[in-house]
Amino acid sequence: MRKTEAPRLKRYLRPLALGVLLGAAVCMILLALMALAMSLGDIPQGMVSMLASVAFWVGGFAGGFFCACLSKERGLVLGFCCGAVLSVVCLLASLAVEGPGFGAAAAARFVAMLFACALGGVLGVNRRKKIR
């Protein structure tokens, strides 16, 4: 690694780590709210899977958006990287809870999270700045 690459790497690691943390926090909060709703009422099984997918998508979007807002450049790349890390974190959490079963629905959910993070990254970089 050259001398000039180290500061650039540090400049991108902080927004990436914070974006992943925020995305995971949003996912956990939404999933907790959905668990509360499931305990209070009768929700069909098909709806549960869809709500979990929405929670992952919203959490991924929030993480990518926040990551790109902090870095102010390379929104697509940083959003995609944030989505990859967040997908691995959610995959490990899913494996810890459900066991080794990994189906097509889970794969589609994680691919959707990648794209949601990338979209959030693009929108985070291109958002309008406040004029004072």
C-alpha positions in Angstrom: 0.0 0.0 0.0 1.3 3.4 -0.9 1.6 6.3 1.5 -1.2 8.2 -0.1 -3.7 5.3 0.0 -3.7 5.0 3.8 -5.5 8.4 4.5 -8.0 7.6 1.7 -8.8 4.3 3.2 -9.3 5.9 6.7 -11.5 8.5 5.1 -13.9 5.8 3.7 -13.8 3.3 6.7 -15.4 5.7 9.2 -18.5 6.5 7.1 -18.7 2.8 6.1 -18.6 1.6 9.7 -21.1 4.2 10.9 -23.4 3.4 7.9 -23.4 -0.3 8.8 -24.1 0.5 12.4 -27.0 2.8 11.6 -28.4 0.3 9.0 -28.2 -2.5 11.5 -29.8 -0.4 14.2 -32.7 0.6 11.9 -33.2 -3.1 11.0 -33.3 -4.1 14.6 -35.7 -1.4 15.6 -38.1 -2.2 12.7 -37.9 -6.0 13.4 -38.6 -5.3 17.1 -41.6 -3.2 16.2 -42.8 -6.0 13.9 -42.3 -8.6 16.6 -44.4 -6.4 19.0 -47.1 -6.2 16.3 -47.0 -9.9 15.8 -47.4 -10.6 19.5 -50.4 -8.2 19.8 -52.3 -9.4 16.7 -52.6 -12.3 14.3 -50.4 -11.7 11.2 -50.3 -14.3 8.4 -47.0 -16.1 7.8 -46.7 -14.7 4.2 -47.0 -11.2 5.6 -44.2 -11.8 8.2 -41.7 -12.6 5.5 -42.7 -9.5 3.5 -42.4 -7.3 6.5 -38.9 -8.7 7.3 -37.9 -8.0 3.8 -39.1 -4.4 4.1 -37.2 -4.0 7.4 -34.0 -5.2 5.7 -34.6 -2.9 2.7 -35.3 0.2 4.8 -32.3 -0.5 7.1 -30.1 -1.0 4.1 -31.3 2.2 2.5 -30.7 4.2 5.7 -27.2 2.8 6.1 -26.2 3.5 2.5 -27.7 7.0 2.7 -25.9 7.9 6.0 -22.6 6.4 4.7 -22.8 8.5 1.6 -23.8 11.7 3.4 -20.8 11.4 5.7 -18.3 10.7 2.8 -19.9 13.2 0.3 -18.4 11.2 -2.6 -18.5 7.8 -4.2 -22.0 7.1 -3.1 -22.7 4.0 -5.3 -19.4 2.3 -4.3 -19.7 3.1 -0.6 -23.4 2.2 -0.6 -22.7 -1.1 -2.2 -19.9 -1.8 0.2 -22.1 -0.9 3.1 -24.8 -3.2 1.7 -22.3 -6.1 1.4 -21.1 -5.7 5.0 -24.6 -5.2 6.3 -25.8 -8.3 4.4 -23.0 -10.4 5.9 -23.9 -9.1 9.4 -27.6 -9.9 8.9 -26.7 -13.3 7.4 -24.6 -14.2 10.5 -27.4 -13.1 12.8 -29.9 -15.1 10.7 -27.6 -18.2 10.9 -27.3 -17.8 14.6 -31.1 -17.6 15.1 -32.4 -20.0 12.4 -29.5 -22.4 11.9 -27.8 -23.4 8.6 -31.0 -23.2 6.4 -30.5 -20.6 3.8 -33.2 -20.4 1.1 -33.9 -18.4 -2.0 -36.1 -15.9 -0.1 -33.2 -15.1 2.2 -30.8 -14.7 -0.8 -33.3 -12.4 -2.5 -33.7 -10.4 0.7 -29.9 -9.8 0.9 -29.6 -8.9 -2.8 -32.4 -6.4 -2.2 -30.4 -5.0 0.7 -27.4 -4.6 -1.5 -29.4 -2.6 -4.1 -31.2 -0.6 -1.4 -27.8 0.5 0.1 -26.4 1.4 -3.3 -29.6 3.5 -4.0 -29.3 5.1 -0.6 -25.6 5.9 -1.3 -26.4 7.5 -4.7 -29.2 9.6 -3.2 -27.1 10.5 -0.1 -24.4 12.0 -2.3 -26.8 13.8 -4.6 -29.1 15.2 -2.0 -29.5 19.0 -2.0 -27.5 20.9 0.5 -29.2 23.5 2.7 -28.6 27.1 1.6 -28.1 29.5 4.5 
